[in-house]
Amino acid sequence: MFKIIKNANVFAPQPLGKKDILLCFDKIVAIEDSLDGIQLPGEVEILDVENSRVTPGFFDQHVHLTGGGGEGGPATRVPPIMPSQLLRAGITTVCGVMGTEGTTKFPEELYAKVMGLRQEGLTAYMHTGSYQYPTRTITGSPRKDIITIEPVLGVKIALADHRCSFPNDDEMLKLVADVRMGGMLSGKKGVLHVHLGDYGGAYEQFERLIARGLARHHFSPTHTGREPKLFEQAIEFAKKGGVIDITSGGGNYYPFVECVQRALKAGVDRSRITMSSDGNGSMPKFENGIMVAIVAAPVNANHMMLKEMVANGIDFETALMMTTSNVADSLGVKEARLQPGMTANLCVLKDSLDIDTVIARGVTWIQNGKSIKLANFEA
């Protein structure tokens, strides 16, 4: 019922110093200098972390929960993800997306996976849609999906990619208007999460749509680092009030840390930079338009790049924000912060920044770097 984390070096993600944290069921109840002597009406579990860093659980906004891929035929579709894969990577909150396969995979399947993860004990959301336009939805309408299906935060689509449908400005205008109205009528932010290819023209299209009256905050482009011009446009987009999402799992023209350093040096506010793994998605290699190799993107990439950023001189708070609070803010949800009233999603990191303990909704899943609790169908 109650859990007290003692002697925590708390990053919420802002540094709070040495604190004790009180959890009750799936909520953070208190963060105090000391909870010694507190009287509680029930059994209390004590976890002394001996001044280790305690952070919000990581929030990955772009994971292919049902598996990405299929570019090389049915045998190349990535299998669905299991909860322990996420938790071992420090991920306690996730937003699921579909990818290229919007014909034999369905948003209903993704919805079922999201609800299954919630039943297991994670915090999970999703975007409806896939690469294609008109986008695949559950109710037949992007607006209705956002309004009537609680986990749906927005719509996924692809632009400037040889696998996309190349929607024109008027088609995009109608789609973003649906996203906006869906958000307004449901109390959500409403985001259009855009897979960016390297054909060019996507950011120019965003600016034309914004000039016609659509708000910048509805656009959520990802894979922004895949080629130099695209990345420069992403930087300018973020400086105007948008968000720059850099893929931690690979596919960037510059090394990931260099992307972050370039964005910060160019004047992008650190609160406007997020990272996402593209975890469990396919990473095909094409030569002359033919797929010659395929692997699945790593789910633990955000954690690995967090360590890389710190090792290369980016301060820990800034790096942590990119996989916690910044992601929550970009999607318009109240997650990925340590403060009373928030969901009890936490990571305990060793001095090396390796993961020691992961608590999801108040339940300890990872301890001493190993899984101590498994979900259904996990060996």
Wavefront OBJ file of the C-alpha trace (Angstrom):
o trace
v 0.000 0.000 0.000
v 2.707 2.484 1.070
v 6.282 2.718 -0.196
v 8.937 5.123 1.091
v 12.012 5.779 -1.039
v 14.655 7.117 1.318
v 17.799 9.145 0.708
v 16.957 9.875 -2.912
v 18.914 12.423 -4.940
v 15.769 13.650 -6.669
v 15.586 15.047 -10.191
v 11.955 15.922 -10.854
v 13.438 16.527 -13.559
v 14.771 19.719 -11.924
v 17.204 18.895 -9.099
v 15.532 18.899 -5.667
v 18.453 17.535 -3.658
v 18.285 14.761 -1.069
v 14.668 13.810 -0.298
v 12.397 11.015 0.879
v 9.483 10.104 -1.385
v 6.173 8.636 -0.175
v 4.096 6.543 -2.574
v 0.575 5.291 -1.912
v -0.676 2.732 -4.403
v -0.028 4.378 -7.809
v 0.448 7.994 -6.687
v 3.234 10.147 -5.312
v 1.912 11.495 -2.019
v 4.835 13.497 -0.635
v 8.416 14.522 -1.332
v 10.050 15.763 1.873
v 13.494 16.309 3.362
v 12.748 13.399 5.708
v 9.825 11.068 6.351
v 11.358 9.525 9.471
v 8.749 8.925 12.128
v 5.758 9.319 9.835
v 2.715 7.305 10.990
v 0.865 5.507 8.210
v -2.277 3.322 8.454
v -0.914 0.179 6.871
v 2.099 -1.790 5.789
v 5.068 0.280 4.616
v 7.840 -0.880 2.280
v 11.126 0.985 2.711
v 13.567 1.336 -0.185
v 16.815 3.083 0.769
v 18.515 4.165 -2.454
v 21.598 5.572 -0.684
v 21.745 8.914 -2.501
v 21.241 7.418 -5.971
v 19.538 9.611 -8.558
v 15.768 9.142 -8.625
v 14.048 10.450 -11.749
v 10.654 10.273 -13.399
v 10.185 7.104 -15.400
v 11.102 7.719 -19.025
v 8.384 8.721 -21.501
v 8.909 7.451 -25.059
v 6.428 9.007 -27.481
v 7.222 6.884 -30.533
v 7.238 3.113 -30.017
v 5.824 0.520 -32.408
v 4.019 -1.475 -29.731
v 2.443 -3.886 -32.207
v 5.606 -4.077 -34.309
v 6.657 -2.058 -37.316
v 7.901 -3.099 -40.689
v 6.710 -5.277 -43.518
v 8.667 -3.508 -46.266
v 10.242 -6.836 -47.241
v 7.038 -8.870 -47.057
v 5.095 -10.474 -44.188
v 8.159 -12.212 -42.730
v 9.796 -8.824 -42.061
v 7.079 -7.513 -39.726
v 8.504 -6.880 -36.245
v 6.722 -8.820 -33.452
v 4.720 -6.949 -30.770
v 6.631 -5.612 -27.797
v 6.469 -7.057 -24.285
v 6.180 -4.945 -21.100
v 9.545 -5.989 -19.678
v 11.312 -4.688 -22.808
v 9.973 -1.230 -22.023
v 10.576 -1.394 -18.287
v 14.162 -2.623 -18.578
v 14.773 0.504 -20.676
v 13.355 2.698 -17.905
v 10.187 3.404 -19.898
v 7.108 3.634 -17.683
v 5.044 5.814 -20.032
v 4.729 5.158 -23.745
v 2.825 6.419 -26.771
v 2.273 3.737 -29.383
v 2.266 4.363 -33.130
v 1.707 2.417 -36.311
v 4.145 2.536 -39.202
v 4.278 1.603 -42.867
v 1.910 -1.315 -42.452
v -1.539 0.272 -42.409
v -3.228 -2.400 -44.498
v -2.934 -5.646 -42.542
v -2.280 -3.982 -39.183
v -5.001 -1.886 -37.619
v -5.348 0.889 -35.035
v -7.792 -1.391 -33.206
v -4.881 -3.774 -32.635
v -2.754 -0.925 -31.298
v -5.601 0.162 -29.020
v -5.854 -3.358 -27.599
v -2.097 -3.372 -26.967
v -2.258 -0.002 -25.199
v -5.094 -1.165 -22.968
v -3.222 -4.391 -22.255
v -0.145 -2.441 -21.145
v -2.385 -0.354 -18.894
v -3.852 -3.480 -17.323
v -0.339 -4.817 -16.754
v 0.615 -1.628 -14.914
v 2.231 0.795 -17.363
v 1.018 4.213 -18.477
v 0.201 4.045 -22.179
v -1.262 6.214 -24.924
v -1.465 6.013 -28.716
v -1.873 7.887 -31.971
v -4.415 6.641 -34.449
v -3.464 6.398 -38.129
v -0.342 5.194 -39.942
v 1.760 6.383 -42.890
v -1.138 6.552 -45.309
v -3.641 9.257 -46.233
v -6.609 9.006 -45.811
v -5.482 7.859 -42.390
v -6.613 4.590 -40.821
v -8.835 5.132 -37.772
v -11.017 3.121 -35.387
v -14.273 5.077 -35.638
v -13.851 6.145 -39.279
v -12.902 9.695 -38.276
v -9.684 11.106 -36.774
v -11.771 13.618 -34.849
v -14.006 10.910 -33.378
v -11.034 8.750 -32.405
v -9.514 11.601 -30.405
v -12.830 12.594 -28.804
v -14.252 9.188 -27.933
v -11.200 6.986 -27.295
v -9.405 8.133 -24.146
v -5.852 6.842 -24.899
v -5.793 8.472 -28.374
v -3.801 11.714 -28.252
v -3.521 12.432 -31.956
v -2.970 11.128 -35.467
v 0.120 9.628 -37.105
v 0.970 10.256 -40.755
v 4.075 10.243 -42.979
v 5.303 13.035 -45.246
v 8.199 13.470 -47.671
v 8.886 9.735 -47.711
v 8.781 7.262 -50.604
v 6.302 5.176 -48.569
v 3.838 8.009 -47.837
v 0.722 9.139 -49.721
v 1.879 12.704 -50.470
v -1.259 14.538 -49.281
v -1.680 18.041 -50.682
v -2.195 21.218 -48.647
v -5.990 21.058 -48.655
v -5.977 17.425 -47.538
v -3.528 18.217 -44.771
v -5.542 21.273 -43.762
v -8.646 19.118 -43.248
v -6.680 16.514 -41.288
v -5.050 19.024 -38.929
v -8.417 20.778 -38.469
v -9.868 17.414 -37.410
v -6.979 16.941 -34.982
v -7.507 20.439 -33.586
v -11.263 20.010 -33.136
v -10.820 16.541 -31.682
v -8.453 17.984 -29.114
v -10.662 20.948 -28.284
v -13.784 18.842 -27.789
v -12.030 16.196 -25.687
v -9.840 18.421 -23.522
v -6.671 17.108 -25.175
v -3.946 19.037 -26.962
v -4.476 17.226 -30.262
v -1.289 16.507 -32.205
v -0.459 15.436 -35.733
v 2.576 13.195 -35.270
v 4.478 13.289 -38.548
v 7.055 10.749 -39.719
v 9.469 12.786 -41.835
v 11.272 11.308 -44.800
v 14.153 12.962 -46.659
v 12.346 14.010 -49.836
v 11.977 17.604 -48.614
v 8.985 19.928 -48.558
v 7.375 18.879 -45.252
v 8.384 21.913 -43.207
v 7.428 24.199 -46.081
v 3.983 22.584 -46.006
v 3.734 23.045 -42.229
v 4.473 26.748 -42.596
v 1.852 27.165 -45.337
v -0.754 25.515 -43.117
v 0.258 27.619 -40.117
v -0.002 30.752 -42.285
v -3.590 29.761 -43.050
v -4.437 29.855 -39.338
v -3.549 26.481 -37.791
v -1.624 26.553 -34.523
v 1.995 25.419 -34.572
v 1.584 23.315 -31.439
v -0.598 20.797 -33.292
v 2.370 19.697 -35.427
v 4.646 17.024 -33.954
v 7.348 16.139 -36.517
v 9.741 13.292 -35.731
v 12.907 11.820 -37.318
v 14.059 15.415 -37.747
v 17.778 14.595 -37.878
v 17.856 12.357 -40.931
v 19.461 14.926 -43.265
v 21.137 18.334 -42.817
v 18.585 20.651 -44.475
v 15.715 18.939 -42.694
v 17.473 19.387 -39.364
v 18.100 23.087 -39.999
v 14.403 23.502 -40.778
v 13.528 21.639 -37.579
v 15.684 24.034 -35.584
v 13.918 27.053 -37.077
v 10.531 25.408 -36.459
v 11.412 24.924 -32.786
v 12.715 28.484 -32.415
v 9.309 29.693 -33.631
v 7.563 27.749 -30.842
v 7.410 24.205 -32.175
v 9.146 21.101 -30.861
v 12.118 19.276 -32.351
v 12.003 15.490 -31.846
v 15.266 13.665 -32.518
v 15.278 9.894 -32.983
v 17.573 8.260 -30.447
v 17.417 4.846 -32.116
v 19.403 5.785 -35.212
v 18.912 7.124 -38.710
v 20.338 10.606 -38.036
v 22.782 12.330 -40.411
v 24.756 13.680 -37.440
v 25.378 11.558 -34.333
v 22.498 12.001 -31.887
v 24.483 13.998 -29.317
v 25.753 16.317 -32.040
v 22.152 16.927 -33.122
v 21.277 18.028 -29.596
v 24.388 20.180 -29.319
v 23.664 21.848 -32.664
v 20.068 22.610 -31.634
v 21.117 24.098 -28.293
v 23.921 26.136 -29.888
v 21.476 27.477 -32.479
v 19.299 28.860 -29.684
v 16.587 26.225 -29.358
v 15.232 26.338 -25.804
v 16.023 23.061 -24.038
v 12.319 22.633 -23.212
v 11.614 22.420 -26.958
v 13.773 19.333 -27.604
v 12.483 15.773 -27.201
v 13.858 12.389 -28.092
v 12.049 9.217 -29.056
v 13.433 5.790 -29.827
v 11.322 4.580 -32.773
v 11.607 1.429 -30.671
v 10.446 -1.875 -32.142
v 10.057 -0.233 -35.532
v 11.766 -1.548 -38.618
v 14.960 0.083 -39.824
v 15.224 -1.019 -43.458
v 18.209 -0.299 -45.666
v 17.426 0.439 -49.310
v 19.733 0.328 -52.302
v 18.361 1.563 -55.642
v 14.865 1.360 -54.175
v 15.275 -2.270 -53.081
v 15.284 -3.271 -49.421
v 18.504 -5.157 -48.724
v 18.503 -5.372 -44.907
v 16.218 -4.799 -41.934
v 16.590 -4.665 -38.151
v 14.316 -3.551 -35.317
v 15.092 -0.224 -33.653
v 16.290 -0.565 -30.040
v 13.768 0.195 -27.304
v 16.473 1.319 -24.849
v 17.850 4.056 -27.115
v 16.568 6.979 -25.009
v 18.424 5.660 -21.965
v 21.583 5.063 -23.980
v 21.495 8.570 -25.435
v 20.798 10.074 -22.000
v 24.095 8.570 -20.880
v 25.837 9.709 -24.066
v 24.646 13.284 -23.621
v 25.929 13.479 -20.053
v 29.243 11.888 -21.073
v 29.621 14.608 -23.711
v 29.024 17.552 -21.405
v 25.259 18.107 -21.567
v 24.006 18.613 -18.030
v 21.919 15.817 -16.544
v 18.759 17.885 -15.995
v 18.685 19.034 -19.616
v 19.247 15.505 -20.922
v 16.600 14.082 -18.590
v 13.998 16.648 -19.655
v 14.226 15.369 -23.227
v 12.852 11.957 -22.270
v 10.501 13.016 -19.448
v 8.789 16.385 -18.949
v 9.432 17.763 -22.438
v 7.710 14.750 -23.980
v 4.703 15.056 -21.682
v 4.383 18.759 -22.464
v 4.657 18.183 -26.213
v 1.761 15.713 -26.056
v -0.273 17.720 -23.560
v -0.430 15.131 -20.783
v 0.443 15.434 -17.098
v 3.118 12.764 -16.773
v 6.859 12.301 -16.353
v 7.412 14.568 -13.346
v 8.057 13.792 -9.697
v 5.646 15.803 -7.600
v 2.767 15.022 -5.219
v -0.355 13.917 -7.066
v 1.508 12.563 -10.082
v 1.581 8.917 -11.126
v 4.214 6.935 -9.201
v 6.492 6.237 -12.190
v 10.154 6.388 -11.152
v 13.638 5.269 -12.111
v 16.593 4.819 -9.763
v 19.899 5.338 -11.559
v 23.338 4.254 -10.423
v 26.324 6.615 -10.482
v 27.062 5.215 -13.947
v 23.482 6.196 -14.938
v 22.698 2.538 -15.513
v 19.199 1.567 -14.422
v 18.974 0.027 -10.971
v 15.246 0.155 -10.133
v 12.076 0.908 -12.087
v 8.732 1.550 -10.401
v 5.634 1.771 -12.599
v 2.389 2.989 -11.030
v 3.792 2.230 -7.595
v 4.884 -1.338 -8.372
v 8.564 -2.324 -8.519
v 9.343 -4.174 -11.757
v 13.127 -3.822 -11.989
v 15.490 -4.076 -9.012
v 19.294 -4.265 -9.056
v 19.047 -4.019 -12.822
v 16.984 -7.205 -13.169
v 13.311 -7.960 -13.725
v 11.617 -9.074 -10.503
v 8.103 -8.981 -11.976
v 6.995 -10.162 -15.390
v 3.814 -9.628 -17.357
v 1.563 -12.270 -18.879
v 3.300 -14.608 -21.382
v 6.779 -13.469 -20.340
v 9.143 -16.285 -19.349
l 1 2 3 4 5 6 7 8 9 10 11 12 13 14 15 16 17 18 19 20 21 22 23 24 25 26 27 28 29 30 31 32 33 34 35 36 37 38 39 40 41 42 43 44 45 46 47 48 49 50 51 52 53 54 55 56 57 58 59 60 61 62 63 64 65 66 67 68 69 70 71 72 73 74 75 76 77 78 79 80 81 82 83 84 85 86 87 88 89 90 91 92 93 94 95 96 97 98 99 100 101 102 103 104 105 106 107 108 109 110 111 112 113 114 115 116 117 118 119 120 121 122 123 124 125 126 127 128 129 130 131 132 133 134 135 136 137 138 139 140 141 142 143 144 145 146 147 148 149 150 151 152 153 154 155 156 157 158 159 160 161 162 163 164 165 166 167 168 169 170 171 172 173 174 175 176 177 178 179 180 181 182 183 184 185 186 187 188 189 190 191 192 193 194 195 196 197 198 199 200 201 202 203 204 205 206 207 208 209 210 211 212 213 214 215 216 217 218 219 220 221 222 223 224 225 226 227 228 229 230 231 232 233 234 235 236 237 238 239 240 241 242 243 244 245 246 247 248 249 250 251 252 253 254 255 256 257 258 259 260 261 262 263 264 265 266 267 268 269 270 271 272 273 274 275 276 277 278 279 280 281 282 283 284 285 286 287 288 289 290 291 292 293 294 295 296 297 298 299 300 301 302 303 304 305 306 307 308 309 310 311 312 313 314 315 316 317 318 319 320 321 322 323 324 325 326 327 328 329 330 331 332 333 334 335 336 337 338 339 340 341 342 343 344 345 346 347 348 349 350 351 352 353 354 355 356 357 358 359 360 361 362 363 364 365 366 367 368 369 370 371 372 373 374 375 376 377 378 379
